[in-house]
Every structure is written in structure tokens, then in C-alpha cells.
Amino acid sequence: MKTSRCTLVVMVLILIAPIVSATVLWKMSVDDLARAAESVVRGEVTDVRTDKDQQSGRIYTYNAIQVREWIKGKTPETIVLRQIGGAYDGLEMRIPGTPRLAKGDDVVLFLKSDGQYHFLRGMGQGLFAVTAENGVETAVQKLEGAAVLAPDAAGKQAVQEGQPLKLPLAELKAKIRAALDSSR
């Protein structure tokens, strides 16, 4: 009896381990993101640095973004996107769903602000990396291992593997503008 219970516990742990180790996000559409964001901008990452908060002990990554286009709202020309996690002084802290950025990345960001720093709406759902594919600028969400809570085929809420949205940049901008127009 003890062996079968132990086997059952191990099997359950194996089955739930992928879900437990992931961040689960409430699925947000482009419409949801556009309406929830204080600002939506396109910009280039000009600097990435990490630091440890002395009060909390948490590691944060600070991404300097040179804004090239304002799609919603206004921000300064240079903003700092603060995200939890990163590598600092031999320690590394990673949160699934928190996208990693590099200097030179071209991004579209759905943001909120505390006046000093900017933060992503919907974690990785609120960041689209912009690349050129066959001469077309394409935007791809950076979910970075997050799962999403969304309706399944039967219409019930279920945790699903996050599928990043990928679409032409012009289409993403049109969806944002349509969402903003419909909310007026």
C-alpha cells in the first residue's frame, strides 16, 4: 500500500511540475492590452543593466528604451522599463513570462508607469519584438515560457501553453488603433 501511494504521489508531481514551474497569465488580447495600457510605444533598447534592490533583495533588470513612435499616450523620449529578474553579482533570478531584452532590440511595448519606471502590461504579452521577414516588419509576442488561462474548446477556463501572437507590424498597429477607437 505504501509503495502504491508513493508511486501515485510521484506520478502526480511529474504531471504537475511543468505547470507549477510556469507563470500563468490571464490571456489578454491586443484589444485588452491596448485598453489597459497607459501608453503603447515602439522603440529601441539602448541599454540593459541589472541591480539588486537593497530593501527587498530582489534582482531587477532596467532596460533603457529610445522611443521612436508613440501609438497611444505620451512618454518621455527615453524611458526605463523595469522588470523583475536578471543576473547580478553571480546570482540569477528568472521569472517565466518576463521577456529578456538585449541592446539593439526593436520592440513594441504596452506600458503602465509609476512616474519613475515603466512596466509591461500582461508581462510578456505586452511586449512584441519587431523583426523583418521577407521584407515585412513582423511583431512577435515574447511570452518567455508563460502559460495562459484561456477558454478551451468547451468554453471552460483552462491553463494552456502560451502561444505567442505573430503578425505584421502594420496589422498590430491597426488592431491597437481599432481598439482605442472602439473604446471612445
N, C-alpha and C positions, 0 to 999 in steps of 0.2 A: 504494500500500500504506500509506504514512504517513497519507494522508488518511482511509482507512477505519479505521485503528487509532484515530486521533484522534476520529473520529466515534463509534466504539464506546465509548471512554472517556467522552466527554461524555454519551452516552446512559445509561451505567451510573450516572454521577454524578447525573444528573437523576432516575433511578428510585430511587436510594437516599437522596437528600437528605432527603425527609420523615422517613424512619426515623432517619437519623443525627442530625437536629436534635432528636429527641424523647427523652424519658426513657422507658425501657422498664421496667415494673414487673412483678414476678411477681404474677399475678392472685390476689387474696385475697377470699374470700367473707366475708359478715358473720360466719359461724361462725369462720373463720380469724382475722379481726380481733379478735373478742371474746375468743378464747382467748389470742391473742398480747399483747393489751393488759394493762398493769398496772392501768389504770383506764379507765372509759368514763364520760364526763360530758356533761351538757347545760349550756350556759352562754351568756352574752352577752359579746361583745367590748366592753371598756370603754376600751381604749387601744391604739394601734398606733404603734410607733416603730421606726426603723432606726438601726443603728450599724455601724461598721467595726471588726472585730477587729484590734487593733494588731499581734498576732503573725502571723496568717495573711494579713491584708489582705482577708479575705472580708467581705462585707456580710451582715448578719443582720437579720431583722425579728423584733421582740419584740411579741407580742400578749398583752395582759392580758385574762384571761377571768374573769368573775364566775360561779362555778359555782352553778347553780340546782338541779341534780339529779345525784345520784350513781347511776349504773346498775350500775357494777362498781367495787369498790375505794373507797378514800378518798383525797382530796386536800385541800389547804387550800381555803378558800372562794374565794380568788383565786389563780390560777396564771398563770404566764408560759409561753406557747407560743413556742418559739424555732424559726425556720425560716430556712434559707439563702436569701439573695436579698433584693432590695428596692432602693430608691433612696436614695442617700446622697451628699451634697455634689457633686451633678452627675453622679454615676456611677450606673448602673443595672445590676443583675445579676438575671436571671430564670432560673429553672430550671423547665422543663416538669414538671408533676406536683406543683409546690409551690403550693398554693392561696393566693390573696391574700384577706385579710380586711379588713373595714372596721369602724369603731366602730359599735356597734349590731347587728351580725350575731348571729343566733341560731344556734348550732351544736351538733352532737353530735360529740364527739372521742374517738377511740380512742388512748390515750396510753401512753407509757413516760416514765420520768423519770430524770435523773441526780442528783436531790436538789435541784438549783437550778432547772433548767428542765425543761419538759415538751416532748416531741417526738411527732409523729404516727407511728403505726404504718402502714406501707404508703403513706407520703406522702399524696397526695390521696385515696387510697382510705379513709383513716382520718379523713376529715372530711366530715360531712354538713351542708349548710346547711338550716335549717328555715324554711319559708315556709307561708303559709296559701293554699290553693287551694280555692275553693268551700266555705269554712268548715271544711276539713280540714287539719290540720297535716301537711305533707309534708316528707320528708327527701330531699335530692339530694346525691350524692357530688360533690366538687369535684376532678375529675381534672386540670383545667387543662392539657390538651394532652398528657398522658402516653399512651403506648401500653402495652399489657399483653401479657404472654406467657401464652397460654392454649391449651387444646386446640382445634384446628379441627374441621371436620365429620368428618374422617377420624380424629380422635383424636390427631393429631400436634401437638406444641407449635409454635405459630406466633405471630409478633408481629402483633397486631391493634390497630386503633384502639380506644382506651379508650371504653367505653360506660358513662357514669355510671349507677349504680343509683338509681332513683327509686321511693319507696314511702311509704305513710302512716307518719307517725312512730310511731304505736301498733304497727304491724307491725314496724318496725325494732327497737323495744324488745322486742317479743315474740321476735323472732329471736335477739337478744342473750341474753335470759334462757334461751331453749331451749338455746342453745349452751353456756351456763355450766352449766345443769342436767345436760346430757348428758356433760360432762367431769368430773363429780364421781364 
